[in-house]
């Protein structure tokens, strides 16, 4: 899971440097708003006891979960949201 996050962060870092240099060349041409949204699978796991989210219910039960990351291409640059 850490290798995936590191790879995504490296990609975003390279994209931000390209995007920042482009934004400096033409700041008046930038349009406000989100241009694209990418939903990435940043790992999977198992919650051992899901009663922590519903006290008194489902004690001792486990549940699979997916950890999503969101890569957003905005008119002003790239943004990576890791929850």
Number of C-alpha atoms within 10 A of each C-alpha: 11 9 10 13 16 12 11 16 14 12 11 18 15 10 15 17 13 13 18 13 11 14 16 9 9 9 10 8 9 13 11 9 10 13 13 11 13 11 11 15 14 19 15 11 11 11 12 13 13 18 15 13 9 9 9 9 11 13 13 10 11 13 10 10 11 11 13 15 18 16 18 18 19 17 16 18 19 20 16 16 10 13 8
